Every structure is written in C-alpha cells, then in structure tokens.
Amino acid sequence: MLLMWIFTSCSDAPAQNPPAGQSIDQMLAAYPFLRRDLNVIRNDSAALAGFYEKLWELKQGKRKTVSILHIGDSHIQADFFSGTVRHNIQTEFGNAGRGLVFPYRVAKSNEPWSYKTTATGNWNSRRMLKPEPNLPIGLCGFTIETLDTLSSFGLKVSPHGNLNYAFNKITVLHSAGPGSFDVAVCDEFNCRIGTRQPEKMPFATVFTFDSLRNEIVIDCIPADTSARRLQIFGMILENGSPGVMYNMVGVNGAEYRHYNTAEYFFDQLAVINPDLVIVSLGTNEGFSTSYSSEAYRKNIGQFMQRLKQVAPQTAVITTTPGDSFRRTRKGFVKNADMGNARQTLMNWSDSNQVACWDFYGVMGGYGSMSKWYVAGMAHKDRLHLNKKGYQLQGELFYIALMAGYDKYVVRVHGQ
C-alpha cells in the first residue's frame, strides 16, 4: 500500500532553535534513546570531499553559491526536516534564496509553511504516483495544467526566522513548444514585470527584477493560435546573494521507482545543477506489506545511475528510513521490514562508496518509534514524526554533516 497520508498536524510555524541559553547538547540530552554515537555521515571522507571543498570555498569568499537538492516523500514534502537543515546551513554559509518551490495547494496537496500559492481559473494536477490525468511529471514530482488563458496562480514567500526569502530572480519550469502557452510574471499593478532573460533550456523561462519581491503572479499568454495549454513543473527563487541554495522535492507516498519513471525529472535536474543531492526515500518501500529487498536494491541502483548520467560530478547522501510501526487489527506492531530497508540501503551505499546517514540507527533502532511517540515527537500513526520530531531530525542531520565538514577542513586546510 502506497503512503498517501497528508499532514493534518502541521502548523504554519518556523523551525525552532534550542531554547534560550540551552545548547544543542543540552537539548539532545532530553532524549537518551538517541544513538548519538551513530550520528555520522558514513563514507563521507571520500564521497563528500568535493562538496566539503565547495562549502569551504563559499566560506572563504572564493565561490558565490553552493546548490543542494533534497529529494524525498511525505517526510520531506511538509519541509520541516529539510527546512530545518536549510535554515541552519544558510545561517552558517549564507542565504542564496528559497530555491525550488511548487504550487502544491493548486495541486490540492499540502504545502510548506514558508510560502503560499493561490490560483484563479481551472487547473488540473497530477502527482507522480497517479497515472491520471495524462500529464508528464517534471522536477517537483507534481504537474499542474490549465487550458484556460484566463488562469493564473500567485506565490507569496515568508521569511524563516532571520532569513529573508524575497527574490529578484525566478526561473519558471513549464511546458514549451507548439501548443503551449507562454508565461508572464505580474504583480498587483502590472503584468509582464521584470526582465526576461535569454533561455538556455526550452522548459525554463527566467525573469529578473530590479528589486527584491516576496509576491508575484504567474500568468498565461497565448504564444500563437495553436497554443492550447500550460503545464507548470516548478519555480526556482534566487536573491543574487552569495550562499547556499537548498532546494526540496517531496512527494507524499513516493518511492525510488516513482522518480525513476517520472518523464522529465532527471532532465530538469540540469537547471539546478546541484553540488549535493540528499535522497530521503525508503519509508514507503519498507511500509509495504509486499516489501522486497531485491526490488528495492534494483530501484536504488536505477535511480543513482540516472542521476550520475545527468549530474556526474554531484555528491550524494542517502538517508535511511526511520523506524515505524504497522497498524493491524490487534493494534500497532513493530515493522521489521523498515529495518530490512535500512540495511539494504546501507549495504548498497557502502558497496558503491556513497555517503549515507543512518537515521534509523540514530533514532534508536528497532522499536524506537514508540519512544519518539511517548516523547511527543511522532504522529499517532507511528509512521510519521510531527513538526517537533522532524525539526529534531533536521538538527541531527545538520550536526552530522557539519562534523564531517569540520574534519575535512582540519585535514585538508589545517583549520
């Protein structure tokens, strides 16, 4: 059974830092079931050396931006885990913009709290798990489509604590060629605002502005008499400042195999050109009662092969799925298959010298989801964390990543 759950317990609030006067160590001490000794990025000294060097160059002012793409399922779509990592890493290395966003609300799905989208007119949508309607799937795992030239959708971004996500550049990923509408960027006073930049890729239209904006409208323009539709695959928001661009792609219920069959997903990766890809998948494979380690391993391999074909220099971190329970007629029972999925992913990562973060181990291993639930950090389904839990997950991942980075800087640069 594919995971379709949408967050009903998520509130629109930013990630919380440790309480005033409390260190990360003091905060984590409240959760003795955590395996902090396992909170490391495996295989990182070789697999992430190039990425660590780029972060160091950014810190030294020798590089303007570093691009990260975090890919996942429902654990990522709400953006609490990835949002916490984004906030921390941009606070440390600089904020280059909010990055990749999608109008999830227009597609009738849950949307990250840090921006809001609205729509006018009629829009159809497809999530990549669904075969219908017959729409191609791009970088965000969702597609929206309109056949009406009067349709539009709006985007408004919100700050995240000390980080301002206003933007002066937007890249719209959309259908192109014969039969497709063109796109324009508008505000409440004018349409076709900004300067349209030369297009490097047929599916990407870039607009720049002379000042930072936090609210715009994307409008449809018939390119010619043959234009019949507009499909939107996502948008990328940048501010022109040096720093990290932390992009997120999350799709409720997604597995490796769904990304493998998404028509434009890998082709559109080029517009982000990520220096690091973090892949947080495996929950839905391990949750399925028909889980197969052989099929799971095969789908991981296919995903990574296609990723390397389009981004051969990109570093990769896999993250294992967390522990969970299954619900039966007799109540909740521990799910051993999630541990099997964890071990399969770790074995694959070790065999291929890919960096891996073992969240299953860090959270406490088999049965630890019950401890997270009792501690108020998990949803009642014992499969998802809640906002507080995902924020802790994000803190733990960031700690592990920065520990690896610090060791690299000392080893290579003596600092």
Residue pairs with C-beta under 8 A, 6 or more apart in sequence:
1 287
1 288
1 289
2 129
2 253
2 255
2 284
2 288
3 73
3 74
3 252
3 253
3 283
3 284
3 287
3 383
4 252
4 253
5 74
5 252
5 381
5 383
5 384
6 74
6 109
6 110
6 252
7 74
7 78
7 110
7 384
9 379
9 386
9 387
10 78
10 80
10 110
10 113
10 386
10 387
11 113
11 387
12 113
13 113
13 387
14 83
14 87
14 113
14 114
14 160
14 161
15 80
15 83
15 84
15 87
15 160
15 161
15 391
15 394
16 388
16 391
17 161
18 24
18 26
18 27
19 27
24 395
24 399
27 395
28 34
28 36
28 395
28 396
30 375
31 371
31 375
31 392
33 363
33 364
33 368
33 371
33 372
33 375
34 362
34 363
34 364
34 396
35 361
35 362
35 363
35 364
35 365
36 362
38 358
38 361
38 362
39 362
39 396
39 399
39 400
39 403
40 357
40 400
40 403
40 404
41 48
41 317
41 355
41 356
41 357
41 400
41 401
41 403
41 404
42 346
42 349
42 350
42 355
42 356
42 357
42 358
43 349
43 350
43 353
43 354
43 355
43 356
44 52
44 317
44 355
44 404
44 408
45 404
45 407
45 408
46 353
47 315
47 316
47 317
47 353
47 354
47 355
48 276
48 315
48 317
48 355
48 404
48 408
49 408
49 412
50 275
50 313
50 315
51 66
51 275
51 276
51 315
52 404
52 405
52 408
52 409
53 408
53 412
54 63
54 66
54 275
55 66
55 93
55 405
56 405
56 408
56 409
56 412
56 413
57 63
58 64
58 65
58 66
58 93
58 94
58 242
58 243
58 244
59 93
61 242
63 242
64 96
64 242
65 96
65 242
65 243
65 244
65 245
66 93
66 96
66 243
66 244
66 245
66 275
66 276
67 244
67 245
67 247
67 272
67 273
67 274
67 275
67 276
68 89
68 244
68 245
68 246
68 247
68 274
68 275
68 276
68 277
68 278
69 100
69 247
69 248
69 249
69 269
69 272
69 274
69 276
69 277
69 278
70 76
70 82
70 85
70 246
70 247
70 248
70 249
70 250
70 277
70 278
70 280
71 249
71 250
71 259
71 277
71 278
71 279
71 280
71 281
72 81
72 82
72 248
72 249
72 250
72 251
72 254
72 279
72 280
72 281
73 250
73 251
73 252
73 253
73 254
73 255
73 280
73 281
73 283
73 284
74 250
74 251
74 252
74 253
74 254
74 283
74 384
75 81
75 250
75 280
75 283
75 322
75 384
75 385
75 390
76 82
76 248
76 249
76 250
76 280
77 104
77 109
77 110
77 112
77 250
77 251
77 252
78 110
78 112
78 250
78 387
78 390
79 112
79 113
79 114
79 248
79 250
80 385
80 387
80 390
80 391
80 394
81 280
81 385
81 390
81 391
81 393
81 394
81 397
82 246
82 248
82 250
82 394
83 112
83 113
83 114
83 160
83 248
83 394
84 390
84 391
84 393
84 394
84 395
84 398
85 246
85 394
85 397
85 398
85 401
86 99
86 160
86 244
86 246
86 248
87 160
87 161
87 163
88 394
88 395
88 398
89 244
89 246
89 398
89 401
90 96
90 163
90 243
90 244
90 246
91 162
91 163
92 402
93 243
93 244
94 241
94 242
94 243
94 244
95 163
95 164
95 165
95 239
95 241
95 243
95 244
96 238
96 239
96 241
96 242
96 243
96 244
96 245
97 165
97 167
97 169
97 236
97 237
97 238
97 239
97 241
97 245
98 114
98 115
98 157
98 165
98 167
98 237
99 236
99 237
99 238
99 245
99 246
99 247
99 248
100 139
100 140
100 234
100 235
100 236
100 247
100 248
100 249
100 272
101 112
101 115
101 155
101 157
101 234
101 235
101 236
101 237
102 140
102 142
102 233
102 234
102 235
103 111
103 117
103 119
103 144
103 153
103 155
103 232
104 110
104 111
104 112
104 117
104 142
105 111
105 116
105 117
105 118
105 119
106 117
106 118
106 119
106 123
106 125
106 144
106 153
107 123
107 125
107 126
107 127
107 142
107 143
107 144
108 125
109 125
109 127
109 142
109 252
110 252
111 117
112 248
113 158
114 157
114 158
114 160
114 165
115 155
115 156
115 157
115 158
115 165
116 155
116 156
116 158
117 153
117 154
117 155
117 156
118 153
118 154
119 151
119 152
119 153
119 154
120 150
120 151
120 152
120 153
121 146
121 148
121 150
121 151
121 152
122 146
122 147
122 148
122 151
123 144
123 145
123 146
123 151
123 153
124 133
124 135
124 144
124 145
124 146
125 133
125 135
125 142
125 143
125 144
125 145
126 132
126 133
126 134
126 135
126 137
126 142
126 143
126 145
127 141
127 142
127 251
127 252
127 253
128 137
128 141
128 142
128 251
128 254
128 258
128 259
128 261
128 262
128 265
129 251
129 252
129 253
129 254
129 258
133 145
135 143
135 145
135 231
136 143
136 231
136 263
136 264
137 143
137 233
137 262
137 263
137 264
137 265
138 173
138 203
138 233
138 234
138 262
138 263
138 264
138 265
138 268
139 173
139 233
139 234
139 249
139 264
139 265
139 268
139 269
139 271
139 272
140 173
140 233
140 234
140 249
140 251
141 249
141 250
141 251
141 254
141 258
141 259
141 262
141 265
142 251
143 231
143 232
143 233
144 153
144 231
144 232
145 175
145 229
145 230
145 231
145 232
146 181
146 220
146 229
146 230
147 228
147 229
148 220
149 181
149 220
149 221
149 222
150 220
151 220
151 230
152 186
152 217
152 218
152 219
152 220
153 217
153 218
153 232
154 215
154 216
154 217
154 218
155 215
155 216
155 217
155 218
155 235
156 214
156 215
157 165
157 166
157 167
157 214
157 215
157 237
158 165
158 214
159 165
164 212
164 239
165 214
165 237
165 239
166 212
166 213
166 214
166 239
167 209
167 212
167 213
167 214
167 237
167 238
167 239
168 208
168 209
168 210
168 211
168 212
168 213
168 238
168 239
168 240
169 206
169 207
169 208
169 209
169 237
169 238
169 239
169 240
170 185
170 194
170 206
170 207
170 216
170 235
170 236
170 237
170 238
171 204
171 205
171 206
171 235
171 236
171 238
171 271
172 183
172 185
172 204
172 205
172 206
172 207
172 218
172 232
172 235
173 203
173 204
173 232
173 233
173 234
173 235
173 236
173 268
173 271
174 180
174 183
174 203
174 204
174 205
174 230
174 231
174 232
174 233
175 203
175 229
175 230
175 231
175 233
176 202
176 203
177 202
178 226
179 226
179 227
179 228
179 229
180 223
180 227
180 228
180 229
180 230
180 231
181 220
181 221
181 222
181 223
181 227
181 228
181 229
181 230
182 205
182 220
182 221
182 222
182 223
182 227
183 205
183 218
183 219
183 220
183 221
183 230
184 191
184 192
184 218
184 219
184 220
184 221
185 192
185 193
185 194
185 207
185 216
185 217
185 218
185 219
186 192
186 193
186 216
186 217
186 218
186 219
187 193
187 213
187 215
187 216
187 217
188 215
188 217
191 217
191 219
193 207
193 209
193 216
194 207
194 208
194 209
195 207
195 208
195 209
196 205
196 206
196 207
197 206
197 207
197 208
199 205
199 206
201 270
201 271
203 233
203 264
203 267
203 268
203 271
204 268
204 271
212 239
218 232
218 235
220 230
233 264
233 268
234 268
236 247
236 271
236 272
238 245
245 272
247 272
247 274
251 258
253 284
254 281
254 284
255 281
255 282
255 284
255 285
255 299
256 281
256 282
256 285
256 296
256 299
256 300
256 302
256 303
257 299
257 302
259 265
259 281
259 303
260 299
260 302
260 303
260 306
266 306
266 307
266 309
266 310
267 310
269 307
269 310
269 311
270 310
270 311
273 311
274 311
274 314
275 314
275 315
276 314
276 315
276 316
276 317
277 307
277 311
277 314
277 315
277 316
277 317
278 316
278 317
278 319
279 303
279 316
279 317
279 318
279 319
280 319
281 321
282 296
282 320
282 321
282 341
282 342
282 345
283 321
283 322
283 324
283 338
283 383
285 291
285 296
285 299
285 321
285 341
286 321
286 324
286 335
286 337
286 338
286 339
286 340
286 341
286 342
287 324
287 326
287 335
287 337
287 338
287 383
288 337
289 326
291 337
291 340
291 341
293 340
293 341
293 344
296 341
296 344
296 345
297 344
297 347
297 348
300 318
300 344
300 345
300 348
301 348
304 316
304 352
304 354
307 314
307 316
308 314
315 355
316 354
316 355
317 354
317 355
317 356
317 357
317 401
318 345
318 348
318 349
318 354
318 355
318 356
318 357
319 356
319 357
319 358
319 359
319 397
320 341
320 342
320 345
320 346
320 356
320 357
320 358
320 359
320 360
320 361
321 338
321 341
321 342
321 345
321 359
321 360
322 338
322 359
322 360
322 363
322 369
322 385
322 393
323 334
323 335
323 338
323 339
323 360
323 363
323 364
323 365
323 366
323 367
323 368
323 369
324 335
324 338
324 369
324 382
324 383
325 332
325 333
325 334
325 335
325 369
325 370
325 382
325 383
326 332
326 333
326 334
326 335
327 333
327 381
327 382
332 382
334 366
334 367
336 366
338 360
339 360
339 365
339 366
342 358
342 360
342 361
345 356
346 356
346 358
348 354
349 355
349 356
350 356
357 397
357 400
357 401
359 393
359 396
359 397
362 396
362 400
363 369
363 372
363 393
364 371
364 372
369 378
369 382
369 383
370 382
372 378
372 385
372 389
373 380
373 382
376 386
376 388
377 385
377 386
377 388
377 389
377 392
378 384
378 385
378 386
378 389
379 385
379 386
385 392
385 393
409 415
